Amino acid sequence: MQRPEAWPRPHPGEGAAAAQAGGPAPPARAGEPSGLRYYDDTFPSMKEQMVFEKNVFNKTSRTESEIAFFGGMTIVYKNSIDLFLYVVGSSYENELMLMSVLTCLFESLNHMLRKNVEKRWLLENMDGAFLVLDEIVDGGVILESDPQQVIQKVNFRVDDGGLTEQSVAQVLQSAKEQIKWSLLK
């Protein structure tokens, strides 16, 4: 069974999605393409990933539905202003579970970005977006689908100015505990 993939994806034309629209590729962060995560080797090369992303965007950008089936994959998606968020799983994945991951991602980003879920704010807070995504999905395994729990773990508050050293330390401690428990199983 393929693991679900979750990737915040800005609208083509600028920033992280310029490569998806056929433009020059944006600079990658620490060995990872900007804004997306693949948890298996369904698309082993970057070229195959880009073709898949372009096809998915072309299929989903013109419809008002929230789910699509494409290339043996179940795709749930949501758009907000100039941003498209996708969660992709195999055709055997439960659509409701994928939708709960997407809803959790959107609501957590909505809180983190102070209700400004759009490309500009997401790109400026990409480190926080990756922390949110890491709390929801780890290695393709869904860990959390409650946005309040994710927000609490990442420790974002509306009155905070974003990430603090304390919240980063808490996230690292939580990651250490999760690794410890996974090794003990």
N, C-alpha and C positions, 0 to 999 in steps of 0.2 A: 504494500500500500504506500502510495506517495504521501509525503508529509505536506501539510498545508504551507503555503508560502504567503507571507504578508509583506507588502511593500507600499509605503506611501509614494505616490507618483505625481509630481507636478504636471500641470497641463503643458503640452508640447509648445515649443516656440522659444523657450528661454530656460536657463538654469539646468537642473538635473535631467530634464526631459528633452533637451535639444537633440541628443543622440537618437532618441526614440522618434523624433520628427524628421530625422535625416540630417540634422546639423552636426557640428563638431561635438565630440564627446566632452563632457565636463570633467574636471579633475576628480580623481577618485580619492576617497578617504581611507587611509590605512589598508590598502589592498582590497577594498570593497567598493563596487560601483555606488555612486551617490544615490541614497534613498531607497535601495531595494535589497531584498534578502532572498536568496535561493537556498533551500534546505536539503536539496538532493541534486543528483546529477542528471535530471531529465533534459536539461539544456547545458551540455558540458562546455560549450564555447561561448564567448561573449557575443559573437555574431548570431548564434542561434537564439540567445536570450533577447537580443535586440529585435530580431525578426518576430519572435513570439510577442514581445511587448508592443511592437508596432501593430501587429495584427489584432491583438486584444484591444488596444486603444481604438483602432479603426472600427471594430465591431461594437464597442460599448459606448463610444462618445456620442453617438447619434440616437441612442434609445433612452427611454425613461425607466426601464426596468432596473432591477437590482441584482439580477442573476443572469449568467450566460454560461453556455456550454460550448467549449471550443477546444479542438484538438485532444479530446479525451480528458479534458480538465473541467472542473466546476469552478466558476469564477463569480465571486460576489464583489460588488463594488458600490462606491458612493462617491458623489462629487460635491464639492463645496467651492463655490466661486470659480477659481482657476486651478483647482487641485482635484485629482482623482486618486482615491484610495482603493486598492485591490487586495483581496485575499483569494489565493488560488489553491485548490486541492485537487486530488484525483477525482475521477467520476464516481468513485465509491464513497467519497466523503459525505457526511451529513451536511446538507445545505444550511440547516438551522445553526449547527455548531460553527460553521464558517462565518455565518452572518453574526453570530454572537461575538466572534473574534473581531470582526470588522467594526461592529458597534462599540465594543470596548476600546479599540484603537481610536476611533473617531471621537468618542466622548472624552477619553484621556487627553488626546491632543487638543480638543476643544477647551478643556480646563487649563492645560499647560499654556496654551496660546491665548488665554483670556478671551475666548469666544471669537478669535480671529483666525479661523482655520483657512488659511490661504497660503499660496506658494511663498510669498515673500517672508512671512513670519515663520513658516516651517523651515525654510532654508537658513534663516538666522538662528534657529533653535534646533538644528539637526542633531546635536549631541543629546538633547533632552528627548527628542523623538526616538532616537535609537535606544535610550534607556527605557522608555515606555514600551517600545516593541520588544525589548529583551525581557521585560517583566511579563508580557503577554505570551510570547512564544519563545521557546528555547530549543534550538536544534530541530525545529519543525514540530515540537511537541507543545501542545497548548497547555500553558500553566495557569492562566487566569483569564476569566472573561467578565469580571466585575470591575468596571472602571474606577469605582471608589477604592477598591483594594489596590489597584495599580497606582492611583494617585497617592494613596497613603504610603505605599512602598517607595515610590520615587520622591515623595515628600515635596510636592509642588503645592504652593498655596497662592491664592489670588493676590495676596499682598506681598508676596516675595518677588524679588527681582529675577527669578529664574533659579538656576542651579546654585547651590551653596556647597562649600567644602564638606559640610556635615552631611548633606543628602548624598553626595557622591560616596562618602565613606560608608554610609548606611547601605547603599546599593552594593558596594564592594563586599561588605560584610555579609549581606544576604546572599550574594553569589557564592562566596566561600562556603557558607552553610549548605547551600543547595548542592554544590559539588561534593562536599563531605558526605551528605546523605546519599547522593547517587552512587558514590564509591562504596559505601557501606552496604548497599543492597545486594 
